[in-house]
Amino acid sequence: MQKNTNKIKTKDCKVCRYIRQFLILAAVLLVLMWSQPDWRLPPGLDYATLVGDLFLWAFLAMLAFKAWQHYKDRDR
């Protein structure tokens, strides 16, 4: 009886890598929150505005990067 020693090596797709990275980051954040439950941001900050501004800047940075990538690839 012969053993099948041929292993198929496949590359993960980009989406799979992003999902894996997101889950690892979420797990690290959960561990940090669990280990220090009394940790809070400084008082006096509007947290909703802070989170909204962070998402806005992340969106604008991603939009600018994708536009730059598109124009760079279009020139080829």
FENVEN-V770824 format. One record per backbone hydrogen bond with DSSP energy under -0.5 kcal/mol. NH is the residue of the N-H (numbers start at 1). CO is the residue of the C=O. If there is no record, write none. Layout:
NH/CO ; NH/CO
This chain:
5/3 ; 7/5 ; 9/7 ; 10/8 ; 17/13 ; 18/14 ; 19/15 ; 20/16 ; 21/17 ; 22/18 ; 23/19 ; 24/20 ; 25/21 ; 26/22 ; 27/23 ; 28/24 ; 29/25 ; 30/26 ; 31/27 ; 32/28 ; 33/29 ; 34/30 ; 35/31 ; 36/32 ; 37/34 ; 39/36 ; 45/42 ; 47/45 ; 50/46 ; 51/47 ; 52/48 ; 53/49 ; 54/50 ; 55/51 ; 56/52 ; 57/53 ; 58/54 ; 59/55 ; 60/56 ; 61/57 ; 62/58 ; 63/59 ; 64/60 ; 65/61 ; 66/62 ; 67/63 ; 68/64 ; 69/65 ; 70/66 ; 71/67 ; 72/68 ; 73/69 ; 74/70 ; 75/71 ; 76/73
